[in-house]
């Protein structure tokens, strides 16, 4: 799924170009994701934990702009298990 998301991001960014507002970029990305057969939900609330972001294993940071960037983070299941987390 990560590969499909990055592919959609690249297609949206290449097709749209530089200089648009974030909302326009997001709308374009949604179109590309749906073209690849992915179900898209916008502005979904997720549970966030202190120091450890979420229960999700993979996180993507997609930055449109003059030089588009993709940052990919992956964590093991033990890293996302809230019962093992300690607060400072």
N, C-alpha and C positions, 0 to 999 in steps of 0.2 A: 504494500500500500504506500509506503514511503516513496518508493520509486515513481509511482503514479502521481503522487502529490508534487514531487519535484519536477516531473515532466510537465504537469499542468502549469506550474509556476513559470517555467521557462517559456512555454507556449504563450501564456498570458503576457509575460513581460516583453517578449519579442514582438508579439502582435500589437501591443499597446504603445510601447515606446516610453520615453522618459518625460516626466513633468506633470503627470496627472495627480489629482488628489488621491489619498489613500482609499476612499470609498469607491472610486472608479476602478482602482487596481483590484480591490477585493471583489467587486462585481465581476470583473473580467476573470479572475481566478475561479470564482464559483462556476461560471459558464464552462471553463476548461475542465474543471473537476467533474462536472455533470456529464460532459462529453465523453469522459473516460469511464463513465458508469458508476461513479462514486456518489453516495448520498451525502448531501451537504446540509449542515445545520449552522446557522449564524448566531453569534452572541450567546453561546451556551454557557451556563454557569457551571464551573467545576470546583470541586473542593480542593483547597490549597492548604498545605501544612507548613508550619514554621520550619525554615531552613531547607526542607525537602519539598519541592514544588508540588507534585501531584502523584497520584497512583499510576500514571501512565508511564510505560517503559520508554517511549520514543518521543522526543520533542523536536520540532522543526522551527527555526527562526528564518522567515523568508523576508528579505529586504529588497523591495523594488527601488530603483533609482538609476543614476548614471552608471554605476557599476553594481548590478544585482548580485546579491550574496545569499547563499544558503548555508545555514549552520545546522548540523545534525547531532543530537545528543541521544545516546542510548544507555539505559541502566538495566542492571540485572533485576530479577524478581526480588532478591533480598534487599536491594536498595529501595524498592518501592513499598516494602512491607511496613506499615505504620507501627506495628507492634515492636519493631526493632529500633525505632527512632528514639533518640535522646535529645531533649532540649538543653541548651547550655545553661 
